Amino acid sequence: MKTRGKKLLFLISFLSFSLSFAQVRISGKVTYRNKGIGEVNVTLKDTYDGATTDANGNFSFETSEKGNKVLTFTHPKYIDVEKSITIENQEISVNAELKEQINEIDAVVVSAGSIEASDKKRATVLLTPIDIYTTAGADGQISSALTYLPGVQKVGETEGLFIRGGTGTESKIFMDGSLINNYFSNSVPGIAGRDRFNTSLFKGNVFSSGGYSALYGQALSGALMLESVDLPDQSSYDFGVSPIFLNAGFQKLNDNKNSSFGATVGYSNLKLMQEVFNFNTNFSEAPQGINADFNVRIKTKSGGFFKYYGMYDSNRMGVKVESLEPENDFSLVNLKGKNTYHNLSFKQKFGKYLLNAGSSYSYNKSDLDFSTQKNDITTGNTKLLNDGNYINFKAVLDRKINKISALRGGFELNSTSEKLNFNNEVNKHYKDLISAVFVETDLGFSNQLSAKIGVRAENSSYLKKATLHRVLLWRTVWLKTGQPLLRMGFSTRIRKVNTSTDRQILIFKSRSIIFFSCSGQRRKKPKIGSILQKI
């Protein structure tokens, strides 16, 4: 009798213990606007129990937890939801309705030629220095790496960024927001100039082949935005020696790691390489050059950032080619070039506002000497001397509204002074001050609807008629339904082009509605270009 009582007591205890650890099923459905959502993570908070919804939004899992718990629903595109539940011994059914979360990655702003996602990603493509150095055939140059992108043409005998449908002068290059005049080195006709700037100087290179921000005026075909590095990780020193160049440099980071300065100097001469290798180009004087640069970076206590970069370079070369004129044996071109560039930028956040201000100065001199040769006698010397001074100043105030919406505005001044001397017989002096104001907004209504609207107005002191230089940019409205992406946008630009005469040419470029889907891209109408000539 006692044995039966012990067995009965053991059985009751075992059943009670088993029931306390029995698995309870939790199931339900997750929806958004009454439609099931897949890939939603459903978990019991502070436990390892949970499941992922199927394509219809259904989920189901079992747990041995008991008592008051919190069930969480998470998905990158939706706002997280938590529901309190009480787990006993009965099956539980829990449904959840999620709300969409505006996401910087998802809610791209599509403009007429570029796709934007967040402040830095308003571009056709972003390239890091590693991307450029590892691009075969780019020679470590930013501009050469970009020629391998769709829509960019590779022109071997002329420097510049050539977007299909435009010339190299229609693409503009900016460093920390300021315009770079004479980005490429001086060269002779038929040989493209190289990038003056070291690729490692920049931490990011943002390239847009159209539909870019109203901040970048006078750029018709494309804009390349270069962002210089901030503070280095540590102090460093380098020295390089090769048969064709010598260089040395350093970067010094202070002990508080809030400021740094550095400098480099280099000399190159291709004379030895010319003797060893058989160049396609017959150099009467091998290319040689001297370059030097200096930089200062200061981070303020309030979070602001000052950057200064200055550089100088000079180069010379001579080219000898067979003359097309029967009375001469060869045609000779000799070049002497000098250039200096200085860039000062400041960035500071004031509450919800971000101020970006910058200024740049560039001076470029190109001295070309054309002559002919017959029986080793040089005749017919003709000199063409160009020198120019360029000053750019820009200030932009940015107000962030939410993750993908922002309002920005500012002004820009562009001063140009160019002198041309042809054989001491013809002298031209062109001076112009282009002043501009611009306002632009990125509006993110949801992950399916965004808009970008901007306007820029310019005035040229040379033409003295502001109405001819009004520029209106109407950016984007786009909506996404499933996988296909529909872009709607229109933009108009007016840019003044200087000629060797006293005439001015205004070029109007427009982009019509563009449709794009995962299967390809099609323009409803081709790019429209019209020229209005004013005498």
Long-range contacts (C-beta under 8 A, 24 or more apart in sequence): 19-89, 20-66, 21-64, 22-64, 22-89, 23-62, 23-63, 23-64, 24-62, 24-63, 24-64, 24-65, 24-66, 24-87, 24-88, 24-89, 24-90, 24-91, 24-92, 25-60, 25-61, 25-62, 25-91, 25-92, 26-60, 26-61, 26-62, 26-63, 26-71, 26-85, 26-87, 26-91, 26-92, 26-93, 26-94, 27-58, 27-59, 27-60, 27-61, 27-91, 27-92, 27-93, 27-94, 28-58, 28-59, 28-60, 28-93, 28-94, 28-95, 28-96, 29-53, 29-56, 29-57, 29-58, 29-59, 29-95, 29-96, 30-57, 30-59, 30-73, 30-95, 30-96, 30-97, 30-98, 31-57, 31-95, 31-96, 31-97, 31-98, 32-78, 32-97, 32-98, 32-99, 32-100, 37-75, 37-78, 37-98, 39-75, 40-73, 40-74, 40-75, 40-78, 40-98, 41-72, 41-73, 41-74, 41-75, 42-71, 42-72, 42-73, 43-71, 43-72, 43-74, 44-69, 44-70, 44-71, 44-72, 45-69, 45-70, 45-71, 45-72, 45-82, 46-70, 63-87, 73-98, 76-101, 76-103, 77-101, 77-103, 77-106, 77-447, 100-446, 100-447, 101-447, 102-402, 102-403, 102-404, 102-444, 102-446, 102-447, 103-403, 103-404, 103-447, 104-403, 104-404, 106-447, 107-403, 107-404, 107-444, 107-446, 107-447, 107-450, 108-450, 109-404, 109-442, 109-444, 109-450, 109-451, 109-452, 109-475, 109-476, 109-478, 110-450, 110-476, 110-478, 110-485, 110-487, 110-489, 110-516, 111-210, 111-211, 111-212, 111-452, 111-475, 111-476, 111-489, 111-491, 112-210, 112-211, 112-475, 112-476, 112-487, 112-489, 112-490, 112-491, 112-511, 112-514, 113-208, 113-209, 113-210, 113-211, 113-212, 113-489, 113-491, 113-511, 113-514, 114-208, 114-209, 114-210, 114-211, 114-212, 116-442, 116-452, 118-404, 119-406, 120-204, 120-206, 121-206, 122-206, 122-208, 122-212, 122-213, 123-206, 123-207, 123-208, 123-212, 123-225, 124-149, 124-151, 124-207, 124-208, 124-209, 124-210, 125-149, 125-206, 125-207, 126-204, 126-205, 126-206, 126-207, 127-204, 127-205, 127-207, 128-203, 128-204, 128-205, 129-199, 129-200, 129-202, 129-203, 129-205, 132-199, 132-205, 133-199, 140-199, 141-194, 141-195, 141-199, 142-195, 142-197, 142-199, 142-202, 142-205, 142-224, 142-226, 143-183, 143-184, 143-195, 143-224, 144-195, 146-207, 146-224, 149-207, 149-209, 151-209, 152-209, 152-222, 155-192, 156-192, 157-189, 157-190, 157-191, 157-192, 158-192, 159-184, 159-185, 159-187, 159-192, 159-193, 159-194, 160-184, 161-221, 161-222, 161-224, 162-221, 163-209, 163-210, 163-221, 163-222, 165-221, 165-527, 165-529, 166-220, 166-221, 166-222, 167-221, 169-497, 170-219, 170-220, 170-221, 170-222, 170-495, 171-219, 171-220, 171-221, 171-222, 171-223, 171-224, 172-216, 172-218, 172-219, 172-222, 172-223, 172-224, 173-223, 173-224, 173-226, 174-216, 174-223, 174-224, 174-225, 174-226, 175-202, 175-226, 175-228, 175-309, 175-343, 175-360, 176-226, 176-227, 176-228, 176-307, 176-343, 176-345, 176-358, 177-215, 177-225, 177-345, 177-356, 177-358, 177-394, 177-396, 178-343, 178-345, 178-358, 178-359, 178-360, 178-392, 178-393, 178-394, 179-218, 179-360, 179-390, 179-392, 179-394, 179-414, 180-226, 180-341, 180-343, 180-360, 180-362, 181-341, 181-360, 181-362, 181-364, 181-388, 181-390, 181-392, 182-339, 182-341, 182-362, 182-364, 182-388, 182-390, 185-289, 185-313, 185-315, 185-337, 185-339, 186-315, 186-335, 186-337, 186-339, 186-364, 186-366, 187-317, 187-335, 187-337, 188-317, 188-319, 188-333, 188-335, 188-368, 189-333, 190-319, 191-281, 191-319, 196-291, 196-311, 196-313, 196-339, 196-341, 197-226, 197-311, 198-264, 198-293, 200-229, 201-228, 201-229, 201-295, 201-309, 202-226, 202-227, 202-228, 202-229, 203-227, 203-228, 203-229, 203-230, 210-491, 210-511, 211-475, 211-476, 211-489, 211-491, 211-511, 213-440, 213-454, 214-438, 214-439, 214-440, 214-454, 214-455, 214-456, 214-473, 215-394, 215-396, 215-408, 215-410, 215-412, 215-438, 215-440, 217-412, 217-434, 217-436, 217-438, 217-456, 217-458, 217-471, 218-414, 218-434, 218-458, 218-495, 218-496, 219-493, 220-493, 220-495, 220-507, 220-509, 228-295, 228-307, 228-309, 230-297, 230-299, 230-305, 230-307, 231-257, 231-258, 231-259, 231-260, 231-297, 231-299, 232-260, 232-262, 240-266, 243-272, 243-273, 244-268, 244-269, 244-270, 244-272, 244-273, 245-269, 258-298, 258-299, 259-296, 259-297, 259-298, 259-299, 260-296, 260-297, 261-294, 261-295, 261-296, 261-297, 262-294, 262-295, 263-292, 263-293, 263-294, 263-295, 264-291, 264-292, 264-293, 265-290, 265-291, 265-292, 266-290, 266-291, 266-292, 267-291, 281-319, 282-319, 282-320, 282-321, 283-317, 283-318, 283-319, 283-320, 284-318, 284-319, 284-320, 284-332, 284-334, 285-316, 285-317, 285-318, 285-334, 286-317, 287-315, 287-316, 287-317, 288-315, 288-316, 288-317, 289-313, 289-314, 289-315, 289-316, 290-314, 290-315, 300-348, 302-348, 303-348, 303-349, 304-346, 304-347, 304-348, 304-349, 305-346, 305-347, 305-348, 306-344, 306-345, 306-346, 307-343, 307-344, 307-345, 307-346, 308-342, 308-343, 308-344, 309-341, 309-342, 309-343, 310-340, 310-341, 310-342, 310-343, 311-340, 311-341, 311-342, 312-338, 312-339, 312-340, 313-338, 313-339, 313-340, 314-338, 314-339, 320-373, 323-372, 323-373, 325-372, 327-374, 328-372, 328-373, 328-374, 329-373, 329-374, 329-375, 330-372, 330-373, 331-370, 331-371, 331-372, 331-373, 332-369, 332-370, 332-371, 332-372, 332-373, 332-378, 333-368, 333-369, 333-370, 334-368, 334-369, 334-371, 335-366, 335-367, 335-368, 335-369, 336-366, 336-367, 337-364, 337-365, 337-366, 337-367, 338-363, 338-364, 338-365, 339-363, 339-364, 339-365, 352-399, 352-400, 353-397, 353-398, 353-399, 354-397, 354-398, 354-399, 354-400, 355-395, 355-396, 355-397, 355-398, 356-394, 356-395, 356-396, 356-397, 356-398, 357-394, 357-395, 357-396, 358-393, 358-394, 358-395, 359-391, 359-392, 359-393, 359-394, 360-390, 360-391, 360-392, 361-389, 361-390, 361-391, 361-392, 362-388, 362-389, 362-390, 363-387, 363-388, 363-389, 363-390, 364-388, 364-390, 382-422, 382-423, 383-421, 383-422, 383-423, 383-424, 384-420, 384-421, 384-422, 384-423, 385-419, 385-420, 385-421, 385-422, 386-418, 386-419, 386-420, 386-421, 387-418, 387-419, 388-416, 388-417, 388-418, 388-419, 389-415, 389-416, 389-417, 390-414, 390-415, 390-416, 390-417, 391-415, 402-444, 403-444, 404-442, 404-444, 404-450, 405-441, 405-442, 405-443, 405-444, 406-441, 406-442, 407-439, 407-440, 407-441, 407-442, 408-439, 408-440, 408-441, 409-437, 409-438, 409-439, 409-440, 410-437, 410-438, 411-435, 411-436, 411-437, 411-438, 412-436, 412-437, 412-438, 418-498, 420-500, 428-500, 430-462, 430-498, 431-461, 431-462, 432-460, 432-461, 432-462, 432-496, 432-498, 433-460, 433-461, 433-462, 434-458, 434-459, 434-460, 434-461, 434-469, 434-496, 435-459, 435-461, 436-471, 440-473, 440-475, 447-480, 448-479, 448-480, 448-481, 449-477, 449-478, 449-479, 450-476, 450-477, 450-478, 451-475, 451-476, 451-477, 451-478, 452-476, 458-494, 460-496, 462-496, 462-504, 463-496, 463-504, 463-534, 468-494, 468-506, 468-534, 469-494, 469-496, 469-506, 470-494, 483-517, 483-518, 484-517, 484-518, 485-516, 485-517, 485-518, 486-515, 486-516, 486-517, 487-513, 487-514, 487-515, 487-516, 488-513, 488-514, 489-513, 489-514, 503-533, 503-534, 503-535, 504-533, 504-534, 505-531, 505-532, 505-533, 505-534, 506-531, 506-532, 506-533, 506-534, 507-531, 508-532
